[in-house]
Amino acid sequence: MQVHTFDGIVLSIRDYKESDAMVKIFTKEYGKQMFFVRHFKSGNHVLRGVLLPFTQATFLGTINRNGLSFLREYKDIGLFKRAQEDLYVHAYATYIVNLCDAVIDDRIVNEDLYDLLKQTLSAIEKGLDVEVVTLIFELKLLRYFGINPNLNRCMVSDEEQGPFDYSLKYGGLLAKNQWHLDTYRLQANPNAIYLLQKCQRISMDKLTSIDISDAMKKELRRIMDALYEEYVDIHLKSKTFIEQMNQWYI
């Protein structure tokens, strides 16, 4: 079998039988692949130190179009230690990779999505606010779900200057003089809408600092949850865990 070299990010690992493992890796060149790793639980396995959630590396292995693929070795490892060592950060990183897993089918190549995931984990590793980084990732991920909320101008008047609110009914912004058209608009803080506009435009790899109040983060979370509930409607256990975890810090 031909051995390929490819870049990948470990999405998940699960035990298989007594000593083996099944590892899902999002590869840049071949999309999501499920790899069978024999004797992974043995203490001296060559991949033991690299097959951890959120690890990014260059792998060598066999890629099969049908069925399982196989790993041989790795090089150029990149560990996102903050996500692996901090329970709070780990929860958000798990949700991020779960979302990425949900948005694309196996074996579908999408280098832009791969780069977005890698940049997001790198932003977390740099110490940036994990809640805000997650919000930005969720916002940017919407287009991969086929959703393109209009955050540029009013859906009715084409007005480009705020204040704005968001309307699920119209699928985008409403200028203040149009708010009467949707009594069920999100009643969002206009400053939160402004921040969402900035988040939509900025590249994840250009993030250098984040300074947002807890109250504003809570408002951004409310808006994002409304968008996902209306347009995406997926319910991940990792998201539920974050919601439960956040109750611990109240």
Backbone bond lengths (Angstrom), bond angles and torsions (degrees), N, CA, C in turn:
res aa  C-N    CA-C-N  psi(-1)  N-CA   C-N-CA  omega(-1)  CA-C   N-CA-C  phi
1 M - - - 1.458 - - 1.524 110.52 -
2 Q 1.325 115.89 142.20 1.457 120.54 -179.02 1.522 110.73 -72.14
3 V 1.321 115.71 135.81 1.460 121.62 178.28 1.525 108.79 -96.34
4 H 1.334 115.62 128.78 1.459 121.78 -178.93 1.523 110.12 -109.78
5 T 1.316 115.17 152.61 1.464 121.94 172.16 1.525 107.74 -109.68
6 F 1.323 116.21 130.63 1.466 119.09 -175.32 1.525 110.09 -153.36
7 D 1.325 114.90 153.37 1.462 121.63 174.79 1.522 109.14 -90.41
8 G 1.329 116.09 143.57 1.452 118.40 -179.02 1.516 113.09 -156.56
9 I 1.328 115.17 157.97 1.460 123.35 175.72 1.519 107.46 -121.09
10 V 1.312 116.48 127.98 1.463 121.39 -179.19 1.525 109.36 -72.08
11 L 1.335 116.06 122.32 1.460 121.27 179.15 1.520 112.11 -93.41
12 S 1.329 116.20 -43.00 1.465 119.09 -177.51 1.519 110.58 -160.43
13 I 1.322 114.43 158.73 1.463 122.07 178.80 1.521 107.61 -138.17
14 R 1.319 116.67 136.12 1.467 119.04 173.85 1.518 109.62 -140.54
15 D 1.319 114.21 147.71 1.455 120.25 -179.91 1.525 110.52 -66.79
16 Y 1.317 114.26 147.45 1.458 120.18 175.68 1.524 107.85 -136.42
17 K 1.322 115.34 119.40 1.461 121.95 -174.86 1.529 109.53 56.60
18 E 1.304 118.18 -148.53 1.464 120.38 -171.59 1.520 113.58 -84.06
19 S 1.310 117.50 -36.40 1.463 118.37 -171.59 1.519 114.65 -130.97
20 D 1.329 117.52 -0.67 1.461 120.47 -175.47 1.532 111.02 -102.48
21 A 1.326 115.66 176.33 1.465 120.35 179.31 1.521 110.27 -147.19
22 M 1.329 114.10 152.46 1.460 121.99 172.17 1.523 106.82 -112.34
23 V 1.318 116.15 123.15 1.462 121.29 -174.25 1.526 109.42 -121.48
24 K 1.329 115.21 123.23 1.464 119.71 176.72 1.526 108.70 -95.28
25 I 1.318 116.05 123.86 1.462 122.27 -178.71 1.524 109.11 -125.41
26 F 1.318 115.50 131.57 1.465 120.91 173.14 1.518 106.86 -88.35
27 T 1.316 116.41 106.69 1.458 120.78 -178.31 1.525 109.94 -95.56
28 K 1.300 115.28 148.20 1.465 119.81 -179.85 1.521 111.18 -71.48
29 E 1.329 116.29 -35.04 1.462 120.53 -173.03 1.530 114.14 -92.47
30 Y 1.350 117.79 -24.51 1.465 120.44 -173.00 1.529 113.65 -128.84
31 G 1.316 117.25 10.62 1.454 119.89 -179.28 1.523 112.06 73.04
32 K 1.323 115.98 -161.99 1.462 120.22 178.77 1.524 109.72 -74.17
33 Q 1.324 115.11 132.67 1.453 121.27 179.44 1.526 109.06 -134.20
34 M 1.330 115.31 144.05 1.461 120.35 173.40 1.526 108.21 -99.91
35 F 1.323 115.78 123.12 1.461 121.74 -177.28 1.527 110.40 -109.14
36 F 1.308 114.78 136.11 1.461 121.20 173.58 1.527 108.25 -94.61
37 V 1.336 115.61 125.44 1.467 120.39 -178.91 1.524 108.03 -119.28
38 R 1.309 115.66 107.44 1.461 120.97 -177.80 1.533 110.86 -76.17
39 H 1.316 115.79 139.55 1.475 123.53 177.17 1.528 112.17 57.43
40 F 1.325 115.88 32.66 1.462 119.66 -177.81 1.521 112.30 -61.65
41 K 1.318 117.25 -31.01 1.465 120.61 -175.25 1.523 113.16 -78.06
42 S 1.313 117.00 -8.00 1.466 118.61 177.10 1.523 109.41 -67.11
43 G 1.314 116.88 139.80 1.461 121.70 -171.78 1.513 115.26 -60.54
44 N 1.311 117.94 -25.89 1.467 120.52 -175.80 1.527 113.02 -106.99
45 H 1.332 117.79 20.06 1.462 119.84 -179.48 1.525 109.65 -63.66
46 V 1.328 117.14 135.97 1.461 122.43 -174.49 1.529 112.33 -62.20
47 L 1.334 117.42 -24.73 1.468 121.03 -178.05 1.527 113.15 -99.93
48 R 1.322 116.50 4.36 1.461 120.41 -174.33 1.532 112.31 -58.26
49 G 1.315 116.74 -39.91 1.459 120.15 -174.88 1.514 115.07 -85.15
50 V 1.335 117.23 -6.66 1.463 119.78 -175.85 1.522 112.83 -110.66
51 L 1.319 117.39 -28.34 1.460 119.95 -176.98 1.522 110.04 -84.49
52 L 1.322 113.54 73.44 1.454 123.16 176.40 1.520 107.59 -122.91
53 P 1.333 118.02 148.91 1.466 119.29 178.97 1.526 111.60 -53.57
54 F 1.309 115.97 137.28 1.467 125.69 175.75 1.529 113.42 77.58
55 T 1.326 118.37 -0.67 1.459 119.64 178.37 1.529 110.10 -70.18
56 Q 1.330 115.55 137.27 1.460 121.38 175.81 1.518 107.76 -114.26
57 A 1.329 116.48 134.51 1.459 119.64 -178.06 1.519 110.00 -157.87
58 T 1.321 114.65 167.95 1.456 121.33 168.69 1.519 106.86 -96.44
59 F 1.320 116.64 122.44 1.461 121.94 -175.49 1.521 110.67 -110.26
60 L 1.309 114.91 157.49 1.453 122.81 169.83 1.519 107.09 -119.23
61 G 1.339 116.06 130.56 1.453 118.49 -178.47 1.511 112.52 -175.00
62 T 1.318 114.41 -177.60 1.457 122.77 179.60 1.522 109.36 -103.43
63 I 1.316 116.96 127.12 1.461 122.75 179.61 1.528 108.72 -105.89
64 N 1.326 116.06 121.61 1.459 121.56 178.34 1.526 110.32 -108.33
65 R 1.316 116.26 136.79 1.463 120.16 179.89 1.518 111.50 -69.13
66 N 1.311 116.49 -30.57 1.458 121.80 177.41 1.521 109.12 -125.91
67 G 1.315 116.48 141.87 1.451 119.39 179.01 1.518 112.52 80.08
68 L 1.318 114.69 -160.03 1.457 121.11 -174.34 1.523 111.79 -84.27
69 S 1.324 114.39 151.65 1.462 121.32 171.83 1.521 108.37 -105.41
70 F 1.349 116.47 174.30 1.464 119.91 -173.28 1.530 110.58 -137.65
71 L 1.328 115.04 140.89 1.463 121.75 178.31 1.518 110.16 -102.34
72 R 1.332 115.62 146.40 1.461 120.87 176.72 1.521 111.67 -113.41
73 E 1.321 116.42 -52.86 1.462 120.10 -178.26 1.520 109.34 -158.67
74 Y 1.314 115.89 -175.81 1.461 120.14 -177.38 1.520 109.59 -146.25
75 K 1.336 114.98 168.06 1.458 122.37 172.29 1.522 107.72 -155.81
76 D 1.303 116.73 169.21 1.472 122.05 175.96 1.523 112.33 51.63
77 I 1.313 115.68 54.31 1.457 121.00 -178.31 1.525 111.52 -74.48
78 G 1.333 115.88 143.70 1.457 122.17 174.01 1.515 109.43 -129.32
79 L 1.314 117.54 110.73 1.461 122.06 -178.18 1.524 110.17 -94.94
80 F 1.310 116.26 129.73 1.459 121.22 173.38 1.527 107.24 -94.91
81 K 1.335 114.79 79.70 1.462 120.80 -169.13 1.522 113.18 -65.07
82 R 1.331 116.65 -34.43 1.470 118.59 -178.68 1.531 110.56 -60.47
83 A 1.313 116.64 -41.15 1.462 120.80 179.53 1.520 112.07 -71.95
84 Q 1.319 116.95 -26.26 1.454 120.60 -177.82 1.522 112.91 -86.66
85 E 1.327 117.08 -24.58 1.461 120.12 -171.87 1.525 114.34 -106.36
86 D 1.325 118.20 -21.97 1.462 122.12 -177.52 1.530 108.55 -104.22
87 L 1.339 117.38 118.86 1.462 121.43 -175.91 1.520 111.97 -57.28
88 Y 1.331 116.54 -43.49 1.462 121.11 -178.07 1.527 110.38 -63.51
89 V 1.320 116.62 -47.75 1.468 121.38 179.64 1.527 110.28 -67.26
90 H 1.328 115.82 -38.75 1.466 121.16 179.22 1.529 111.02 -57.52
91 A 1.322 116.73 -39.64 1.467 120.60 -179.26 1.523 111.12 -62.45
92 Y 1.322 116.44 -43.88 1.465 120.04 179.61 1.527 111.25 -69.29
93 A 1.329 117.26 -40.58 1.464 120.31 179.04 1.530 110.68 -63.96
94 T 1.327 116.50 -37.60 1.462 120.38 176.95 1.521 110.69 -62.36
95 Y 1.322 116.25 -43.95 1.470 120.52 177.45 1.526 110.98 -61.23
96 I 1.313 116.73 -40.95 1.467 121.19 -179.93 1.527 111.04 -61.62
97 V 1.332 117.19 -48.76 1.466 118.87 -178.83 1.527 110.99 -70.25
98 N 1.336 117.77 -31.29 1.468 120.21 175.56 1.523 111.19 -64.81
99 L 1.337 116.54 -40.82 1.464 120.32 176.13 1.526 110.85 -62.43
100 C 1.312 115.47 -43.53 1.464 120.22 179.31 1.526 110.32 -62.29
101 D 1.320 116.07 -39.74 1.460 121.28 177.62 1.528 110.58 -62.82
102 A 1.336 116.30 -38.86 1.464 120.88 -175.76 1.522 113.34 -74.54
103 V 1.327 117.33 -26.15 1.461 120.00 -170.29 1.526 113.35 -83.94
104 I 1.330 117.45 -14.22 1.462 119.44 -175.19 1.520 109.86 -138.30
105 D 1.322 116.23 141.33 1.457 121.18 179.18 1.527 110.62 -75.92
106 D 1.318 115.41 161.79 1.459 120.85 177.60 1.527 110.80 -61.06
107 R 1.320 114.63 146.14 1.470 124.11 173.45 1.534 114.10 67.69
108 I 1.328 116.91 11.18 1.462 120.40 175.61 1.528 108.34 -94.20
109 V 1.318 116.91 120.36 1.463 121.33 -177.83 1.528 109.28 -81.01
110 N 1.325 115.79 128.63 1.466 120.96 175.38 1.527 107.52 -148.34
111 E 1.315 115.59 91.66 1.461 120.49 -175.67 1.526 112.00 -65.94
112 D 1.325 117.68 -33.14 1.465 120.17 178.85 1.524 110.82 -64.11
113 L 1.320 116.69 -43.35 1.460 120.62 178.54 1.523 110.66 -65.75
114 Y 1.323 116.58 -40.97 1.462 120.29 176.79 1.526 110.32 -59.04
115 D 1.318 116.51 -46.86 1.467 120.38 -179.79 1.527 111.18 -62.87
116 L 1.338 117.01 -39.01 1.462 120.13 178.45 1.518 110.78 -62.22
117 L 1.327 117.28 -44.01 1.462 120.22 178.80 1.522 110.75 -63.10
118 K 1.317 116.84 -45.20 1.462 120.61 179.84 1.525 111.10 -62.33
119 Q 1.324 117.37 -43.49 1.467 121.24 179.31 1.525 111.31 -65.24
120 T 1.328 116.58 -35.76 1.464 120.60 179.26 1.519 110.90 -66.30
121 L 1.321 117.24 -46.72 1.462 120.56 177.96 1.526 110.87 -64.60
122 S 1.323 117.02 -34.67 1.467 120.58 177.34 1.523 110.88 -66.80
123 A 1.338 117.00 -39.19 1.465 120.82 177.97 1.524 110.70 -62.81
124 I 1.322 116.38 -39.85 1.466 120.41 176.66 1.517 110.13 -64.81
125 E 1.315 116.53 -42.83 1.463 120.92 -179.29 1.523 111.53 -62.59
126 K 1.330 117.49 -30.54 1.466 121.32 179.18 1.520 112.36 -71.72
127 G 1.322 117.01 -7.49 1.454 120.41 178.33 1.511 114.62 96.50
128 L 1.330 117.52 8.10 1.458 120.04 179.07 1.525 110.62 -69.99
129 D 1.318 115.84 156.61 1.463 122.46 -177.20 1.528 110.18 -55.87
130 V 1.335 116.16 115.05 1.458 120.48 -173.15 1.525 111.80 -67.82
131 E 1.322 117.85 -30.03 1.464 119.98 178.24 1.525 110.69 -66.17
132 V 1.315 116.42 -45.07 1.467 120.40 -178.37 1.527 110.58 -71.01
133 V 1.323 117.32 -40.48 1.465 120.21 177.32 1.529 109.78 -59.14
134 T 1.322 116.62 -41.40 1.466 120.64 177.96 1.519 111.25 -62.67
135 L 1.323 117.23 -43.08 1.464 121.03 177.94 1.530 111.57 -60.13
136 I 1.321 116.07 -43.26 1.467 119.94 179.23 1.527 110.10 -64.05
137 F 1.328 116.15 -42.45 1.463 120.27 178.08 1.526 110.93 -60.49
138 E 1.330 116.66 -46.02 1.465 120.52 179.11 1.527 111.12 -59.34
139 L 1.316 115.95 -42.94 1.463 120.49 -179.83 1.523 110.79 -62.06
140 K 1.324 116.58 -46.37 1.460 120.67 -178.45 1.527 111.74 -71.12
141 L 1.327 116.77 -25.67 1.464 120.30 -178.28 1.528 112.21 -74.93
142 L 1.316 117.63 -20.14 1.465 120.47 -176.25 1.525 112.35 -54.86
143 R 1.319 116.98 -38.04 1.473 118.56 -177.50 1.525 111.80 -66.71
144 Y 1.345 117.04 -26.41 1.460 119.47 177.05 1.528 111.33 -75.21
145 F 1.328 116.25 -19.73 1.463 121.04 171.31 1.529 111.25 -85.35
146 G 1.329 116.80 0.81 1.453 121.05 -178.55 1.514 113.82 84.55
147 I 1.333 116.34 17.75 1.460 121.84 -177.66 1.526 109.03 -112.01
148 N 1.321 116.15 129.71 1.466 120.64 179.37 1.525 110.21 -131.01
149 P 1.330 117.21 77.29 1.467 119.12 179.62 1.523 110.78 -63.24
150 N 1.311 115.98 135.30 1.463 120.92 -178.82 1.520 109.85 -80.42
151 L 1.323 116.61 110.07 1.459 121.87 177.45 1.528 111.33 -112.95
152 N 1.316 116.63 16.24 1.464 120.45 -175.49 1.523 113.82 -97.52
153 R 1.328 116.91 -37.17 1.468 120.48 -174.79 1.520 109.38 -158.00
154 C 1.316 114.97 168.07 1.463 121.10 178.79 1.528 110.12 -63.76
155 M 1.318 116.27 134.28 1.458 121.29 -179.33 1.526 112.35 -68.32
156 V 1.316 117.66 -21.64 1.463 121.59 -176.52 1.526 112.04 -99.76
157 S 1.329 116.23 -49.91 1.471 120.21 -172.48 1.524 114.43 -102.28
158 D 1.333 117.50 -7.66 1.471 122.93 -175.67 1.526 112.64 66.07
159 E 1.318 117.12 12.51 1.461 121.20 176.85 1.527 109.55 -61.49
160 E 1.338 116.47 134.02 1.462 121.17 -177.86 1.520 113.01 -104.39
161 Q 1.324 117.28 -5.04 1.458 121.31 179.69 1.528 109.87 -109.06
162 G 1.347 115.18 132.89 1.456 120.65 179.92 1.509 112.48 -74.82
163 P 1.327 116.93 -174.77 1.466 125.22 11.32 1.531 112.67 -76.36
164 F 1.349 114.11 150.48 1.454 121.55 179.47 1.524 110.16 -121.91
165 D 1.326 114.48 159.11 1.456 121.88 165.02 1.523 106.47 -126.52
166 Y 1.331 116.58 167.09 1.467 119.37 179.52 1.522 109.60 -106.23
167 S 1.328 114.67 135.65 1.460 121.62 179.32 1.522 110.05 -116.47
168 L 1.327 116.90 116.74 1.457 120.50 174.24 1.526 109.90 -66.57
169 K 1.311 116.63 -32.43 1.466 122.14 179.70 1.523 110.96 -61.80
170 Y 1.321 117.27 -43.14 1.463 121.75 -177.64 1.533 112.61 -94.05
171 G 1.314 117.19 -9.61 1.457 120.22 178.22 1.506 114.65 72.58
172 G 1.340 116.09 28.40 1.457 119.27 179.54 1.511 111.69 177.20
173 L 1.320 115.02 -157.45 1.459 121.04 -173.88 1.529 112.30 -80.94
174 L 1.325 113.99 151.73 1.460 121.83 169.53 1.519 108.09 -125.24
175 A 1.336 116.06 128.70 1.460 120.42 174.15 1.530 108.91 -69.21
176 K 1.328 115.53 160.07 1.466 120.19 -172.85 1.519 112.67 -56.26
177 N 1.321 117.24 -38.18 1.468 119.20 -177.98 1.528 113.11 -76.16
178 Q 1.340 116.56 2.45 1.464 121.44 176.29 1.529 111.97 -115.06
179 W 1.302 117.69 1.91 1.465 120.21 -175.40 1.526 112.46 -60.03
180 H 1.322 116.62 -28.36 1.470 119.92 -178.55 1.528 112.24 -65.10
181 L 1.326 117.54 -15.77 1.460 121.00 -178.14 1.524 112.74 -74.38
182 D 1.319 116.89 -18.67 1.469 120.02 -178.29 1.524 109.64 -139.52
183 T 1.304 115.55 99.63 1.472 119.79 -179.89 1.522 111.64 -71.69
184 Y 1.343 116.77 -13.43 1.466 120.69 179.96 1.526 112.27 -103.68
185 R 1.329 116.58 16.12 1.466 118.65 175.40 1.528 108.80 -57.56
186 L 1.315 116.92 165.27 1.462 120.63 -170.07 1.523 114.62 -70.75
187 Q 1.327 117.37 -9.75 1.471 120.05 -177.20 1.533 109.78 54.82
188 A 1.314 115.03 41.42 1.463 121.53 -174.42 1.527 111.38 -78.86
189 N 1.296 114.95 149.25 1.459 121.08 171.99 1.536 108.29 -63.44
190 P 1.331 118.78 122.92 1.472 120.32 -179.15 1.525 113.17 -55.74
191 N 1.331 116.95 -30.20 1.466 119.28 177.74 1.526 111.05 -67.89
192 A 1.326 116.56 -32.38 1.463 120.18 176.90 1.525 110.29 -68.40
193 I 1.319 116.73 -39.97 1.467 120.24 176.27 1.525 110.09 -61.36
194 Y 1.317 116.47 -41.90 1.470 121.10 178.48 1.531 110.51 -60.66
195 L 1.330 116.85 -42.28 1.462 120.27 178.80 1.525 111.11 -65.76
196 L 1.321 117.14 -38.60 1.460 119.84 176.98 1.525 111.07 -62.20
197 Q 1.318 116.64 -38.68 1.464 120.16 176.61 1.528 110.77 -60.23
198 K 1.322 116.24 -43.09 1.467 120.26 178.93 1.523 110.66 -66.78
199 C 1.328 116.62 -41.13 1.463 120.83 -179.37 1.522 111.34 -64.42
200 Q 1.319 116.57 -35.55 1.457 120.20 179.97 1.528 111.32 -66.28
201 R 1.319 116.22 -32.30 1.471 120.27 -175.31 1.527 113.67 -87.02
202 I 1.321 117.56 -29.70 1.459 119.75 -173.11 1.526 111.25 -77.54
203 S 1.315 116.39 143.56 1.463 121.37 174.48 1.519 109.14 -80.89
204 M 1.326 115.85 138.44 1.457 119.60 -177.11 1.526 111.60 -58.28
205 D 1.317 117.25 -36.21 1.460 119.84 -178.22 1.522 113.05 -76.84
206 K 1.339 117.03 -4.05 1.464 120.56 177.48 1.531 111.85 -97.19
207 L 1.316 117.56 -3.50 1.460 120.82 179.39 1.524 110.05 -67.82
208 T 1.318 116.33 127.74 1.464 120.19 178.39 1.516 112.33 -121.61
209 S 1.323 117.50 -28.87 1.462 120.67 178.83 1.519 109.16 -155.09
210 I 1.330 115.50 153.96 1.459 121.63 179.58 1.520 108.06 -137.72
211 D 1.317 116.17 127.03 1.468 120.54 178.81 1.525 108.37 -137.00
212 I 1.316 115.97 89.63 1.461 122.51 -178.35 1.522 108.36 -129.33
213 S 1.309 116.97 135.21 1.463 121.22 -178.03 1.527 110.87 -67.22
214 D 1.329 115.70 158.01 1.462 120.48 178.23 1.527 111.10 -60.77
215 A 1.333 116.32 -39.05 1.465 120.05 179.47 1.525 111.21 -62.98
216 M 1.334 116.70 -40.28 1.460 119.88 179.75 1.529 110.79 -71.02
217 K 1.327 117.43 -37.14 1.463 119.95 176.24 1.528 110.51 -62.07
218 K 1.314 116.19 -38.93 1.469 120.34 178.29 1.522 110.67 -63.86
219 E 1.332 116.85 -40.32 1.464 120.85 178.86 1.525 110.93 -68.14
220 L 1.320 117.34 -41.42 1.464 120.78 176.86 1.522 110.93 -62.23
221 R 1.326 116.48 -39.34 1.461 120.48 178.01 1.527 110.72 -63.75
222 R 1.323 117.16 -41.42 1.467 120.73 178.69 1.530 110.85 -60.45
223 I 1.321 116.30 -43.89 1.464 120.67 179.93 1.524 110.62 -64.88
224 M 1.337 116.48 -47.23 1.459 119.73 -177.25 1.520 111.30 -63.93
225 D 1.323 117.36 -40.05 1.464 120.05 177.77 1.522 110.90 -62.40
226 A 1.329 116.81 -37.86 1.466 120.46 177.91 1.528 111.01 -64.55
227 L 1.333 116.91 -41.19 1.462 120.73 178.83 1.522 110.99 -63.96
228 Y 1.319 116.57 -45.00 1.467 119.77 -178.64 1.524 111.57 -68.90
229 E 1.323 116.91 -37.56 1.463 119.89 178.91 1.527 110.53 -64.98
230 E 1.317 116.85 -39.43 1.462 121.34 -177.51 1.523 112.56 -77.25
231 Y 1.320 117.42 -43.01 1.458 120.63 -169.49 1.528 114.71 -101.86
232 V 1.318 117.68 -32.10 1.463 121.03 -173.17 1.522 111.23 -105.23
233 D 1.319 116.57 -48.52 1.466 123.02 175.75 1.526 112.86 55.51
234 I 1.322 116.14 51.37 1.457 120.17 169.24 1.523 107.84 -116.77
235 H 1.314 115.51 148.27 1.457 120.31 -175.81 1.529 108.38 -126.85
236 L 1.306 115.82 104.98 1.456 122.23 -176.49 1.524 110.44 -99.12
237 K 1.323 115.47 140.13 1.462 120.00 178.09 1.525 111.09 -60.78
238 S 1.321 116.55 -34.22 1.467 120.10 -179.39 1.522 111.35 -66.15
239 K 1.327 117.64 -31.33 1.471 120.92 176.07 1.528 110.13 -70.84
240 T 1.320 116.54 -42.22 1.467 120.64 177.08 1.516 110.71 -61.17
241 F 1.334 116.58 -39.69 1.463 120.24 179.33 1.525 110.94 -62.61
242 I 1.332 117.18 -41.47 1.468 120.60 178.06 1.524 110.15 -60.50
243 E 1.319 116.59 -43.89 1.462 120.24 179.84 1.524 111.00 -61.86
244 Q 1.329 116.44 -40.82 1.465 120.25 177.51 1.522 110.63 -68.51
245 M 1.320 116.45 -42.16 1.458 121.34 -179.10 1.520 111.41 -61.61
246 N 1.327 116.45 -40.09 1.462 119.61 -178.60 1.518 112.48 -64.71
247 Q 1.330 116.71 -21.80 1.458 119.63 175.70 1.527 111.32 -69.43
248 W 1.333 116.16 -24.46 1.467 119.54 179.46 1.519 111.48 -67.25
249 Y 1.341 116.39 -25.68 1.462 120.55 -172.66 1.526 112.48 -98.25
250 I 1.330 115.80 4.01 1.465 118.77 178.81 1.533 110.12 -79.34
